[in-house]
Amino acid sequence: MAAIVSEMDSALIEELGGNRIPVVFYDVGTPRPNITNIRVNYRRGMEKLASYLYSLGHRRVGFVGHHATLGPSTSA
């Protein structure tokens, strides 16, 4: 099973991990038996995006994000 979520209850992660079904989480959870996660380097992605837009001549860029409590949008 693949779970693509922005937040996940730790009790649900434990419950899913206790089953014999392999689970892959996108950017949440900690790897353990039957659970794998895929992590994203948001900082590097944004650096590449900004560099690309700059190379195209763009000098004024805005950012619109979702709720501010998510780690990727608040990481320094």
N, CA, C, O and CB atoms as a CASP TS submission, in Angstrom:
PFRMAT TS
TARGET T0000
AUTHOR 0000-0000-0000
METHOD Language model
MODEL 1
PARENT N/A
ATOM      1  N   MET     1       0.854  -1.151   0.000  1.00  0.00           N
ATOM      2  CA  MET     1       0.000   0.000   0.000  1.00  0.00           C
ATOM      3  C   MET     1       0.906   1.221   0.000  1.00  0.00           C
ATOM      4  O   MET     1       1.942   1.225   0.664  1.00  0.00           O
ATOM      5  CB  MET     1      -0.975  -0.006   1.215  1.00  0.00           C
ATOM      6  N   ALA     2       0.527   2.251  -0.734  1.00  0.00           N
ATOM      7  CA  ALA     2       1.238   3.525  -0.726  1.00  0.00           C
ATOM      8  C   ALA     2       0.326   4.568  -0.102  1.00  0.00           C
ATOM      9  O   ALA     2      -0.848   4.664  -0.460  1.00  0.00           O
ATOM     10  CB  ALA     2       1.677   3.948  -2.166  1.00  0.00           C
ATOM     11  N   ALA     3       0.858   5.343   0.823  1.00  0.00           N
ATOM     12  CA  ALA     3       0.081   6.390   1.484  1.00  0.00           C
ATOM     13  C   ALA     3       0.742   7.729   1.213  1.00  0.00           C
ATOM     14  O   ALA     3       1.868   7.973   1.647  1.00  0.00           O
ATOM     15  CB  ALA     3      -0.037   6.129   3.015  1.00  0.00           C
ATOM     16  N   ILE     4       0.048   8.585   0.503  1.00  0.00           N
ATOM     17  CA  ILE     4       0.559   9.917   0.212  1.00  0.00           C
ATOM     18  C   ILE     4      -0.305  10.894   0.998  1.00  0.00           C
ATOM     19  O   ILE     4      -1.425  11.215   0.603  1.00  0.00           O
ATOM     20  CB  ILE     4       0.540  10.233  -1.340  1.00  0.00           C
ATOM     21  N   VAL     5       0.233  11.353   2.106  1.00  0.00           N
ATOM     22  CA  VAL     5      -0.505  12.225   3.019  1.00  0.00           C
ATOM     23  C   VAL     5       0.416  13.336   3.497  1.00  0.00           C
ATOM     24  O   VAL     5       1.639  13.210   3.432  1.00  0.00           O
ATOM     25  CB  VAL     5      -1.074  11.423   4.226  1.00  0.00           C
ATOM     26  N   SER     6      -0.177  14.428   3.978  1.00  0.00           N
ATOM     27  CA  SER     6       0.651  15.502   4.513  1.00  0.00           C
ATOM     28  C   SER     6       0.858  15.342   6.008  1.00  0.00           C
ATOM     29  O   SER     6       1.814  15.887   6.559  1.00  0.00           O
ATOM     30  CB  SER     6       0.023  16.854   4.216  1.00  0.00           C
ATOM     31  N   GLU     7      -0.015  14.608   6.672  1.00  0.00           N
ATOM     32  CA  GLU     7       0.104  14.343   8.098  1.00  0.00           C
ATOM     33  C   GLU     7      -0.404  12.931   8.361  1.00  0.00           C
ATOM     34  O   GLU     7      -1.268  12.436   7.637  1.00  0.00           O
ATOM     35  CB  GLU     7      -0.687  15.396   8.943  1.00  0.00           C
ATOM     36  N   MET     8       0.121  12.287   9.382  1.00  0.00           N
ATOM     37  CA  MET     8      -0.318  10.933   9.686  1.00  0.00           C
ATOM     38  C   MET     8      -0.281  10.733  11.191  1.00  0.00           C
ATOM     39  O   MET     8       0.704  11.073  11.847  1.00  0.00           O
ATOM     40  CB  MET     8       0.564   9.880   8.964  1.00  0.00           C
ATOM     41  N   ASP     9      -1.350  10.183  11.733  1.00  0.00           N
ATOM     42  CA  ASP     9      -1.438   9.863  13.151  1.00  0.00           C
ATOM     43  C   ASP     9      -0.474   8.722  13.449  1.00  0.00           C
ATOM     44  O   ASP     9      -0.489   7.702  12.760  1.00  0.00           O
ATOM     45  CB  ASP     9      -2.898   9.486  13.557  1.00  0.00           C
ATOM     46  N   SER    10       0.365   8.884  14.469  1.00  0.00           N
ATOM     47  CA  SER    10       1.363   7.858  14.771  1.00  0.00           C
ATOM     48  C   SER    10       0.723   6.520  15.139  1.00  0.00           C
ATOM     49  O   SER    10       1.302   5.468  14.869  1.00  0.00           O
ATOM     50  CB  SER    10       2.261   8.324  15.903  1.00  0.00           C
ATOM     51  N   ALA    11      -0.462   6.544  15.753  1.00  0.00           N
ATOM     52  CA  ALA    11      -1.146   5.284  16.078  1.00  0.00           C
ATOM     53  C   ALA    11      -1.538   4.532  14.807  1.00  0.00           C
ATOM     54  O   ALA    11      -1.471   3.303  14.766  1.00  0.00           O
ATOM     55  CB  ALA    11      -2.400   5.556  16.938  1.00  0.00           C
ATOM     56  N   LEU    12      -1.942   5.259  13.779  1.00  0.00           N
ATOM     57  CA  LEU    12      -2.296   4.621  12.508  1.00  0.00           C
ATOM     58  C   LEU    12      -1.052   4.041  11.836  1.00  0.00           C
ATOM     59  O   LEU    12      -1.110   2.966  11.239  1.00  0.00           O
ATOM     60  CB  LEU    12      -2.990   5.631  11.568  1.00  0.00           C
ATOM     61  N   ILE    13       0.056   4.743  11.933  1.00  0.00           N
ATOM     62  CA  ILE    13       1.312   4.207  11.383  1.00  0.00           C
ATOM     63  C   ILE    13       1.646   2.888  12.080  1.00  0.00           C
ATOM     64  O   ILE    13       2.014   1.914  11.423  1.00  0.00           O
ATOM     65  CB  ILE    13       2.484   5.233  11.556  1.00  0.00           C
ATOM     66  N   GLU    14       1.519   2.855  13.404  1.00  0.00           N
ATOM     67  CA  GLU    14       1.788   1.626  14.155  1.00  0.00           C
ATOM     68  C   GLU    14       0.855   0.501  13.740  1.00  0.00           C
ATOM     69  O   GLU    14       1.285  -0.641  13.578  1.00  0.00           O
ATOM     70  CB  GLU    14       1.656   1.880  15.652  1.00  0.00           C
ATOM     71  N   GLU    15      -0.420   0.821  13.569  1.00  0.00           N
ATOM     72  CA  GLU    15      -1.396  -0.199  13.175  1.00  0.00           C
ATOM     73  C   GLU    15      -1.076  -0.756  11.797  1.00  0.00           C
ATOM     74  O   GLU    15      -1.108  -1.969  11.592  1.00  0.00           O
ATOM     75  CB  GLU    15      -2.814   0.380  13.189  1.00  0.00           C
ATOM     76  N   LEU    16      -0.770   0.115  10.862  1.00  0.00           N
ATOM     77  CA  LEU    16      -0.439  -0.348   9.514  1.00  0.00           C
ATOM     78  C   LEU    16       0.846  -1.162   9.519  1.00  0.00           C
ATOM     79  O   LEU    16       0.950  -2.165   8.812  1.00  0.00           O
ATOM     80  CB  LEU    16      -0.304   0.839   8.556  1.00  0.00           C
ATOM     81  N   GLY    17       1.820  -0.740  10.309  1.00  0.00           N
ATOM     82  CA  GLY    17       3.085  -1.464  10.383  1.00  0.00           C
ATOM     83  C   GLY    17       2.937  -2.848  10.999  1.00  0.00           C
ATOM     84  O   GLY    17       3.737  -3.741  10.719  1.00  0.00           O
ATOM     85  N   GLY    18       1.920  -3.033  11.834  1.00  0.00           N
ATOM     86  CA  GLY    18       1.693  -4.325  12.474  1.00  0.00           C
ATOM     87  C   GLY    18       1.094  -5.363  11.548  1.00  0.00           C
ATOM     88  O   GLY    18       1.115  -6.554  11.857  1.00  0.00           O
ATOM     89  N   ASN    19       0.560  -4.930  10.420  1.00  0.00           N
ATOM     90  CA  ASN    19       0.004  -5.866   9.437  1.00  0.00           C
ATOM     91  C   ASN    19       1.122  -6.437   8.588  1.00  0.00           C
ATOM     92  O   ASN    19       2.256  -5.962   8.647  1.00  0.00           O
ATOM     93  CB  ASN    19      -1.053  -5.172   8.544  1.00  0.00           C
ATOM     94  N   ARG    20       0.816  -7.423   7.822  1.00  0.00           N
ATOM     95  CA  ARG    20       1.830  -8.025   6.951  1.00  0.00           C
ATOM     96  C   ARG    20       1.865  -7.381   5.581  1.00  0.00           C
ATOM     97  O   ARG    20       2.520  -7.889   4.671  1.00  0.00           O
ATOM     98  CB  ARG    20       1.580  -9.508   6.804  1.00  0.00           C
ATOM     99  N   ILE    21       1.174  -6.276   5.425  1.00  0.00           N
ATOM    100  CA  ILE    21       1.136  -5.563   4.145  1.00  0.00           C
ATOM    101  C   ILE    21       2.245  -4.511   4.135  1.00  0.00           C
ATOM    102  O   ILE    21       2.259  -3.638   5.003  1.00  0.00           O
ATOM    103  CB  ILE    21      -0.265  -4.900   3.907  1.00  0.00           C
ATOM    104  N   PRO    22       3.174  -4.570   3.178  1.00  0.00           N
ATOM    105  CA  PRO    22       4.198  -3.529   3.091  1.00  0.00           C
ATOM    106  C   PRO    22       3.549  -2.172   2.798  1.00  0.00           C
ATOM    107  O   PRO    22       2.653  -2.070   1.960  1.00  0.00           O
ATOM    108  CB  PRO    22       5.240  -3.879   1.997  1.00  0.00           C
ATOM    109  N   VAL    23       4.010  -1.144   3.493  1.00  0.00           N
ATOM    110  CA  VAL    23       3.462   0.200   3.343  1.00  0.00           C
ATOM    111  C   VAL    23       4.591   1.155   2.995  1.00  0.00           C
ATOM    112  O   VAL    23       5.678   1.077   3.567  1.00  0.00           O
ATOM    113  CB  VAL    23       2.729   0.657   4.636  1.00  0.00           C
ATOM    114  N   VAL    24       4.333   2.055   2.057  1.00  0.00           N
ATOM    115  CA  VAL    24       5.282   3.108   1.707  1.00  0.00           C
ATOM    116  C   VAL    24       4.601   4.437   1.985  1.00  0.00           C
ATOM    117  O   VAL    24       3.540   4.730   1.434  1.00  0.00           O
ATOM    118  CB  VAL    24       5.747   3.002   0.205  1.00  0.00           C
ATOM    119  N   PHE    25       5.218   5.236   2.842  1.00  0.00           N
ATOM    120  CA  PHE    25       4.702   6.574   3.137  1.00  0.00           C
ATOM    121  C   PHE    25       5.528   7.607   2.395  1.00  0.00           C
ATOM    122  O   PHE    25       6.740   7.462   2.235  1.00  0.00           O
ATOM    123  CB  PHE    25       4.720   6.857   4.661  1.00  0.00           C
ATOM    124  N   TYR    26       4.868   8.626   1.955  1.00  0.00           N
ATOM    125  CA  TYR    26       5.530   9.740   1.285  1.00  0.00           C
ATOM    126  C   TYR    26       5.732  10.849   2.299  1.00  0.00           C
ATOM    127  O   TYR    26       4.783  11.547   2.655  1.00  0.00           O
ATOM    128  CB  TYR    26       4.706  10.243   0.059  1.00  0.00           C
ATOM    129  N   ASP    27       6.944  11.014   2.762  1.00  0.00           N
ATOM    130  CA  ASP    27       7.374  12.112   3.626  1.00  0.00           C
ATOM    131  C   ASP    27       6.824  12.100   5.048  1.00  0.00           C
ATOM    132  O   ASP    27       6.846  13.138   5.709  1.00  0.00           O
ATOM    133  CB  ASP    27       7.000  13.377   2.999  1.00  0.00           C
ATOM    134  N   VAL    28       6.334  10.973   5.540  1.00  0.00           N
ATOM    135  CA  VAL    28       5.957  10.838   6.956  1.00  0.00           C
ATOM    136  C   VAL    28       6.406   9.478   7.459  1.00  0.00           C
ATOM    137  O   VAL    28       6.680   8.576   6.666  1.00  0.00           O
ATOM    138  CB  VAL    28       4.417  11.017   7.154  1.00  0.00           C
ATOM    139  N   GLY    29       6.480   9.330   8.756  1.00  0.00           N
ATOM    140  CA  GLY    29       6.810   8.039   9.338  1.00  0.00           C
ATOM    141  C   GLY    29       8.305   7.769   9.378  1.00  0.00           C
ATOM    142  O   GLY    29       9.113   8.519   8.829  1.00  0.00           O
ATOM    143  N   THR    30       8.646   6.676  10.046  1.00  0.00           N
ATOM    144  CA  THR    30      10.028   6.241  10.193  1.00  0.00           C
ATOM    145  C   THR    30      10.125   4.815   9.657  1.00  0.00           C
ATOM    146  O   THR    30       9.275   3.981   9.969  1.00  0.00           O
ATOM    147  CB  THR    30      10.503   6.324  11.690  1.00  0.00           C
ATOM    148  N   PRO    31      11.152   4.525   8.852  1.00  0.00           N
ATOM    149  CA  PRO    31      11.286   3.166   8.328  1.00  0.00           C
ATOM    150  C   PRO    31      11.384   2.139   9.452  1.00  0.00           C
ATOM    151  O   PRO    31      12.029   2.380  10.473  1.00  0.00           O
ATOM    152  CB  PRO    31      12.514   3.067   7.425  1.00  0.00           C
ATOM    153  N   ARG    32      10.743   1.003   9.253  1.00  0.00           N
ATOM    154  CA  ARG    32      10.762  -0.131  10.189  1.00  0.00           C
ATOM    155  C   ARG    32      10.242  -1.337   9.417  1.00  0.00           C
ATOM    156  O   ARG    32       9.904  -1.201   8.242  1.00  0.00           O
ATOM    157  CB  ARG    32       9.885   0.152  11.495  1.00  0.00           C
ATOM    158  N   PRO    33      10.168  -2.496  10.028  1.00  0.00           N
ATOM    159  CA  PRO    33       9.657  -3.652   9.279  1.00  0.00           C
ATOM    160  C   PRO    33       8.283  -3.358   8.667  1.00  0.00           C
ATOM    161  O   PRO    33       7.380  -2.872   9.349  1.00  0.00           O
ATOM    162  CB  PRO    33       9.568  -4.886  10.199  1.00  0.00           C
ATOM    163  N   ASN    34       8.143  -3.649   7.408  1.00  0.00           N
ATOM    164  CA  ASN    34       6.922  -3.445   6.608  1.00  0.00           C
ATOM    165  C   ASN    34       6.615  -1.980   6.300  1.00  0.00           C
ATOM    166  O   ASN    34       5.620  -1.692   5.635  1.00  0.00           O
ATOM    167  CB  ASN    34       5.749  -4.045   7.324  1.00  0.00           C
ATOM    168  N   ILE    35       7.446  -1.053   6.768  1.00  0.00           N
ATOM    169  CA  ILE    35       7.204   0.365   6.478  1.00  0.00           C
ATOM    170  C   ILE    35       8.463   0.992   5.886  1.00  0.00           C
ATOM    171  O   ILE    35       9.552   0.898   6.452  1.00  0.00           O
ATOM    172  CB  ILE    35       6.769   1.129   7.762  1.00  0.00           C
ATOM    173  N   THR    36       8.288   1.621   4.753  1.00  0.00           N
ATOM    174  CA  THR    36       9.349   2.375   4.090  1.00  0.00           C
ATOM    175  C   THR    36       8.815   3.780   3.869  1.00  0.00           C
ATOM    176  O   THR    36       7.607   3.973   3.732  1.00  0.00           O
ATOM    177  CB  THR    36       9.794   1.700   2.728  1.00  0.00           C
ATOM    178  N   ASN    37       9.701   4.751   3.834  1.00  0.00           N
ATOM    179  CA  ASN    37       9.226   6.084   3.496  1.00  0.00           C
ATOM    180  C   ASN    37      10.136   6.729   2.462  1.00  0.00           C
ATOM    181  O   ASN    37      11.323   6.422   2.360  1.00  0.00           O
ATOM    182  CB  ASN    37       9.140   6.957   4.749  1.00  0.00           C
ATOM    183  N   ILE    38       9.545   7.617   1.717  1.00  0.00           N
ATOM    184  CA  ILE    38      10.260   8.384   0.695  1.00  0.00           C
ATOM    185  C   ILE    38      10.344   9.807   1.213  1.00  0.00           C
ATOM    186  O   ILE    38       9.322  10.420   1.518  1.00  0.00           O
ATOM    187  CB  ILE    38       9.542   8.317  -0.719  1.00  0.00           C
ATOM    188  N   ARG    39      11.539  10.329   1.314  1.00  0.00           N
ATOM    189  CA  ARG    39      11.739  11.699   1.790  1.00  0.00           C
ATOM    190  C   ARG    39      12.078  12.612   0.622  1.00  0.00           C
ATOM    191  O   ARG    39      12.716  12.200  -0.347  1.00  0.00           O
ATOM    192  CB  ARG    39      12.855  11.753   2.856  1.00  0.00           C
ATOM    193  N   VAL    40      11.641  13.849   0.735  1.00  0.00           N
ATOM    194  CA  VAL    40      11.864  14.840  -0.312  1.00  0.00           C
ATOM    195  C   VAL    40      12.726  15.959   0.246  1.00  0.00           C
ATOM    196  O   VAL    40      12.495  16.427   1.361  1.00  0.00           O
ATOM    197  CB  VAL    40      10.519  15.396  -0.857  1.00  0.00           C
ATOM    198  N   ASN    41      13.717  16.387  -0.520  1.00  0.00           N
ATOM    199  CA  ASN    41      14.543  17.523  -0.133  1.00  0.00           C
ATOM    200  C   ASN    41      13.902  18.778  -0.739  1.00  0.00           C
ATOM    201  O   ASN    41      14.262  19.210  -1.834  1.00  0.00           O
ATOM    202  CB  ASN    41      16.043  17.343  -0.615  1.00  0.00           C
ATOM    203  N   TYR    42      12.950  19.349  -0.004  1.00  0.00           N
ATOM    204  CA  TYR    42      12.216  20.505  -0.505  1.00  0.00           C
ATOM    205  C   TYR    42      13.125  21.710  -0.727  1.00  0.00           C
ATOM    206  O   TYR    42      12.953  22.449  -1.697  1.00  0.00           O
ATOM    207  CB  TYR    42      11.106  20.871   0.459  1.00  0.00           C
ATOM    208  N   ARG    43      14.085  21.907   0.164  1.00  0.00           N
ATOM    209  CA  ARG    43      14.999  23.047   0.018  1.00  0.00           C
ATOM    210  C   ARG    43      15.729  22.970  -1.322  1.00  0.00           C
ATOM    211  O   ARG    43      15.784  23.952  -2.061  1.00  0.00           O
ATOM    212  CB  ARG    43      16.020  23.084   1.185  1.00  0.00           C
ATOM    213  N   ARG    44      16.283  21.809  -1.628  1.00  0.00           N
ATOM    214  CA  ARG    44      17.026  21.645  -2.894  1.00  0.00           C
ATOM    215  C   ARG    44      16.096  21.817  -4.088  1.00  0.00           C
ATOM    216  O   ARG    44      16.476  22.419  -5.092  1.00  0.00           O
ATOM    217  CB  ARG    44      17.709  20.255  -2.954  1.00  0.00           C
ATOM    218  N   GLY    45      14.892  21.296  -3.983  1.00  0.00           N
ATOM    219  CA  GLY    45      13.931  21.454  -5.074  1.00  0.00           C
ATOM    220  C   GLY    45      13.589  22.911  -5.329  1.00  0.00           C
ATOM    221  O   GLY    45      13.502  23.341  -6.479  1.00  0.00           O
ATOM    222  N   MET    46      13.394  23.676  -4.253  1.00  0.00           N
ATOM    223  CA  MET    46      13.065  25.098  -4.406  1.00  0.00           C
ATOM    224  C   MET    46      14.265  25.880  -4.949  1.00  0.00           C
ATOM    225  O   MET    46      14.096  26.807  -5.740  1.00  0.00           O
ATOM    226  CB  MET    46      12.609  25.694  -3.057  1.00  0.00           C
ATOM    227  N   GLU    47      15.477  25.506  -4.523  1.00  0.00           N
ATOM    228  CA  GLU    47      16.677  26.152  -5.065  1.00  0.00           C
ATOM    229  C   GLU    47      16.776  25.923  -6.572  1.00  0.00           C
ATOM    230  O   GLU    47      17.078  26.848  -7.327  1.00  0.00           O
ATOM    231  CB  GLU    47      17.944  25.620  -4.361  1.00  0.00           C
ATOM    232  N   LYS    48      16.522  24.697  -7.003  1.00  0.00           N
ATOM    233  CA  LYS    48      16.579  24.393  -8.439  1.00  0.00           C
ATOM    234  C   LYS    48      15.490  25.141  -9.205  1.00  0.00           C
ATOM    235  O   LYS    48      15.723  25.646 -10.303  1.00  0.00           O
ATOM    236  CB  LYS    48      16.437  22.879  -8.673  1.00  0.00           C
ATOM    237  N   LEU    49      14.299  25.204  -8.611  1.00  0.00           N
ATOM    238  CA  LEU    49      13.198  25.925  -9.251  1.00  0.00           C
ATOM    239  C   LEU    49      13.530  27.402  -9.395  1.00  0.00           C
ATOM    240  O   LEU    49      13.339  27.979 -10.465  1.00  0.00           O
ATOM    241  CB  LEU    49      11.902  25.751  -8.451  1.00  0.00           C
ATOM    242  N   ALA    50      14.027  28.023  -8.322  1.00  0.00           N
ATOM    243  CA  ALA    50      14.366  29.448  -8.356  1.00  0.00           C
ATOM    244  C   ALA    50      15.464  29.712  -9.380  1.00  0.00           C
ATOM    245  O   ALA    50      15.400  30.688 -10.128  1.00  0.00           O
ATOM    246  CB  ALA    50      14.809  29.934  -6.963  1.00  0.00           C
ATOM    247  N   SER    51      16.458  28.850  -9.411  1.00  0.00           N
ATOM    248  CA  SER    51      17.554  29.007 -10.378  1.00  0.00           C
ATOM    249  C   SER    51      17.032  28.901 -11.809  1.00  0.00           C
ATOM    250  O   SER    51      17.429  29.682 -12.674  1.00  0.00           O
ATOM    251  CB  SER    51      18.648  27.946 -10.134  1.00  0.00           C
ATOM    252  N   TYR    52      16.156  27.952 -12.057  1.00  0.00           N
ATOM    253  CA  TYR    52      15.591  27.764 -13.388  1.00  0.00           C
ATOM    254  C   TYR    52      14.776  28.986 -13.807  1.00  0.00           C
ATOM    255  O   TYR    52      14.932  29.493 -14.918  1.00  0.00           O
ATOM    256  CB  TYR    52      14.717  26.501 -13.425  1.00  0.00           C
ATOM    257  N   LEU    53      13.910  29.453 -12.916  1.00  0.00           N
ATOM    258  CA  LEU    53      13.103  30.639 -13.243  1.00  0.00           C
ATOM    259  C   LEU    53      13.988  31.851 -13.488  1.00  0.00           C
ATOM    260  O   LEU    53      13.719  32.644 -14.390  1.00  0.00           O
ATOM    261  CB  LEU    53      12.105  30.942 -12.116  1.00  0.00           C
ATOM    262  N   TYR    54      15.049  32.002 -12.689  1.00  0.00           N
ATOM    263  CA  TYR    54      15.977  33.112 -12.877  1.00  0.00           C
ATOM    264  C   TYR    54      16.659  33.010 -14.240  1.00  0.00           C
ATOM    265  O   TYR    54      16.840  34.019 -14.922  1.00  0.00           O
ATOM    266  CB  TYR    54      17.028  33.135 -11.749  1.00  0.00           C
ATOM    267  N   SER    55      17.039  31.794 -14.638  1.00  0.00           N
ATOM    268  CA  SER    55      17.705  31.602 -15.937  1.00  0.00           C
ATOM    269  C   SER    55      16.787  31.965 -17.105  1.00  0.00           C
ATOM    270  O   SER    55      17.257  32.299 -18.192  1.00  0.00           O
ATOM    271  CB  SER    55      18.173  30.148 -16.083  1.00  0.00           C
ATOM    272  N   LEU    56      15.473  31.898 -16.870  1.00  0.00           N
ATOM    273  CA  LEU    56      14.505  32.280 -17.903  1.00  0.00           C
ATOM    274  C   LEU    56      14.224  33.781 -17.909  1.00  0.00           C
ATOM    275  O   LEU    56      13.460  34.274 -18.740  1.00  0.00           O
ATOM    276  CB  LEU    56      13.205  31.519 -17.703  1.00  0.00           C
ATOM    277  N   GLY    57      14.847  34.503 -16.976  1.00  0.00           N
ATOM    278  CA  GLY    57      14.669  35.949 -16.931  1.00  0.00           C
ATOM    279  C   GLY    57      13.632  36.425 -15.913  1.00  0.00           C
ATOM    280  O   GLY    57      13.390  37.626 -15.798  1.00  0.00           O
ATOM    281  N   HIS    58      13.034  35.521 -15.191  1.00  0.00           N
ATOM    282  CA  HIS    58      12.040  35.917 -14.185  1.00  0.00           C
ATOM    283  C   HIS    58      12.753  36.532 -12.987  1.00  0.00           C
ATOM    284  O   HIS    58      13.713  35.960 -12.471  1.00  0.00           O
ATOM    285  CB  HIS    58      11.174  34.699 -13.741  1.00  0.00           C
ATOM    286  N   ARG    59      12.282  37.702 -12.544  1.00  0.00           N
ATOM    287  CA  ARG    59      12.894  38.377 -11.402  1.00  0.00           C
ATOM    288  C   ARG    59      11.904  38.622 -10.267  1.00  0.00           C
ATOM    289  O   ARG    59      12.318  38.920  -9.147  1.00  0.00           O
ATOM    290  CB  ARG    59      13.494  39.693 -11.845  1.00  0.00           C
ATOM    291  N   ARG    60      10.628  38.503 -10.531  1.00  0.00           N
ATOM    292  CA  ARG    60       9.601  38.673  -9.499  1.00  0.00           C
ATOM    293  C   ARG    60       8.840  37.358  -9.376  1.00  0.00           C
ATOM    294  O   ARG    60       8.136  36.949 -10.300  1.00  0.00           O
ATOM    295  CB  ARG    60       8.625  39.864  -9.841  1.00  0.00           C
ATOM    296  N   VAL    61       8.986  36.705  -8.238  1.00  0.00           N
ATOM    297  CA  VAL    61       8.390  35.393  -8.031  1.00  0.00           C
ATOM    298  C   VAL    61       7.620  35.416  -6.712  1.00  0.00           C
ATOM    299  O   VAL    61       8.097  35.972  -5.723  1.00  0.00           O
ATOM    300  CB  VAL    61       9.479  34.270  -8.030  1.00  0.00           C
ATOM    301  N   GLY    62       6.447  34.822  -6.695  1.00  0.00           N
ATOM    302  CA  GLY    62       5.649  34.719  -5.478  1.00  0.00           C
ATOM    303  C   GLY    62       5.526  33.274  -5.042  1.00  0.00           C
ATOM    304  O   GLY    62       5.805  32.352  -5.808  1.00  0.00           O
ATOM    305  N   PHE    63       5.103  33.088  -3.797  1.00  0.00           N
ATOM    306  CA  PHE    63       4.908  31.752  -3.258  1.00  0.00           C
ATOM    307  C   PHE    63       3.539  31.690  -2.589  1.00  0.00           C
ATOM    308  O   PHE    63       3.197  32.552  -1.780  1.00  0.00           O
ATOM    309  CB  PHE    63       6.038  31.380  -2.256  1.00  0.00           C
ATOM    310  N   VAL    64       2.766  30.673  -2.928  1.00  0.00           N
ATOM    311  CA  VAL    64       1.484  30.423  -2.282  1.00  0.00           C
ATOM    312  C   VAL    64       1.550  29.001  -1.739  1.00  0.00           C
ATOM    313  O   VAL    64       1.761  28.057  -2.501  1.00  0.00           O
ATOM    314  CB  VAL    64       0.264  30.620  -3.279  1.00  0.00           C
ATOM    315  N   GLY    65       1.374  28.842  -0.445  1.00  0.00           N
ATOM    316  CA  GLY    65       1.488  27.522   0.164  1.00  0.00           C
ATOM    317  C   GLY    65       0.242  27.173   0.946  1.00  0.00           C
ATOM    318  O   GLY    65      -0.683  27.975   1.069  1.00  0.00           O
ATOM    319  N   HIS    66       0.236  25.951   1.475  1.00  0.00           N
ATOM    320  CA  HIS    66      -0.882  25.512   2.302  1.00  0.00           C
ATOM    321  C   HIS    66      -0.557  25.791   3.754  1.00  0.00           C
ATOM    322  O   HIS    66       0.398  26.515   4.035  1.00  0.00           O
ATOM    323  CB  HIS    66      -1.185  24.009   2.086  1.00  0.00           C
ATOM    324  N   HIS    67      -1.321  25.241   4.686  1.00  0.00           N
ATOM    325  CA  HIS    67      -1.199  25.655   6.074  1.00  0.00           C
ATOM    326  C   HIS    67       0.239  25.595   6.590  1.00  0.00           C
ATOM    327  O   HIS    67       0.997  24.678   6.272  1.00  0.00           O
ATOM    328  CB  HIS    67      -2.080  24.797   6.935  1.00  0.00           C
ATOM    329  N   ALA    68       0.586  26.583   7.381  1.00  0.00           N
ATOM    330  CA  ALA    68       1.963  26.826   7.781  1.00  0.00           C
ATOM    331  C   ALA    68       2.524  25.839   8.794  1.00  0.00           C
ATOM    332  O   ALA    68       3.716  25.905   9.096  1.00  0.00           O
ATOM    333  CB  ALA    68       2.069  28.180   8.331  1.00  0.00           C
ATOM    334  N   THR    69       1.725  24.932   9.329  1.00  0.00           N
ATOM    335  CA  THR    69       2.246  24.011  10.338  1.00  0.00           C
ATOM    336  C   THR    69       2.981  22.827   9.737  1.00  0.00           C
ATOM    337  O   THR    69       3.623  22.073  10.469  1.00  0.00           O
ATOM    338  CB  THR    69       1.124  23.513  11.201  1.00  0.00           C
ATOM    339  N   LEU    70       2.906  22.641   8.426  1.00  0.00           N
ATOM    340  CA  LEU    70       3.620  21.534   7.801  1.00  0.00           C
ATOM    341  C   LEU    70       5.103  21.844   7.735  1.00  0.00           C
ATOM    342  O   LEU    70       5.493  22.944   7.344  1.00  0.00           O
ATOM    343  CB  LEU    70       3.068  21.250   6.397  1.00  0.00           C
ATOM    344  N   GLY    71       5.931  20.883   8.113  1.00  0.00           N
ATOM    345  CA  GLY    71       7.371  21.060   8.152  1.00  0.00           C
ATOM    346  C   GLY    71       7.992  21.576   6.868  1.00  0.00           C
ATOM    347  O   GLY    71       8.793  22.509   6.930  1.00  0.00           O
ATOM    348  N   PRO    72       7.667  21.019   5.703  1.00  0.00           N
ATOM    349  CA  PRO    72       8.349  21.453   4.486  1.00  0.00           C
ATOM    350  C   PRO    72       8.190  22.948   4.185  1.00  0.00           C
ATOM    351  O   PRO    72       9.088  23.541   3.588  1.00  0.00           O
ATOM    352  CB  PRO    72       7.838  20.659   3.323  1.00  0.00           C
ATOM    353  N   SER    73       7.093  23.564   4.573  1.00  0.00           N
ATOM    354  CA  SER    73       6.904  24.977   4.249  1.00  0.00           C
ATOM    355  C   SER    73       7.433  25.892   5.353  1.00  0.00           C
ATOM    356  O   SER    73       7.455  27.111   5.181  1.00  0.00           O
ATOM    357  CB  SER    73       5.429  25.263   4.003  1.00  0.00           C
ATOM    358  N   THR    74       7.861  25.320   6.493  1.00  0.00           N
ATOM    359  CA  THR    74       8.375  26.146   7.577  1.00  0.00           C
ATOM    360  C   THR    74       9.854  25.870   7.869  1.00  0.00           C
ATOM    361  O   THR    74      10.449  26.558   8.698  1.00  0.00           O
ATOM    362  CB  THR    74       7.554  25.919   8.829  1.00  0.00           C
ATOM    363  N   SER    75      10.447  24.896   7.216  1.00  0.00           N
ATOM    364  CA  SER    75      11.852  24.557   7.468  1.00  0.00           C
ATOM    365  C   SER    75      12.764  25.698   7.055  1.00  0.00           C
ATOM    366  O   SER    75      12.554  26.344   6.028  1.00  0.00           O
ATOM    367  CB  SER    75      12.244  23.276   6.721  1.00  0.00           C
ATOM    368  N   ALA    76      13.757  25.928   7.853  1.00  0.00           N
ATOM    369  CA  ALA    76      14.719  27.003   7.528  1.00  0.00           C
ATOM    370  C   ALA    76      15.964  26.423   6.925  1.00  0.00           C
ATOM    371  O   ALA    76      16.888  27.163   6.585  1.00  0.00           O
ATOM    372  CB  ALA    76      15.080  27.827   8.774  1.00  0.00           C
TER
END
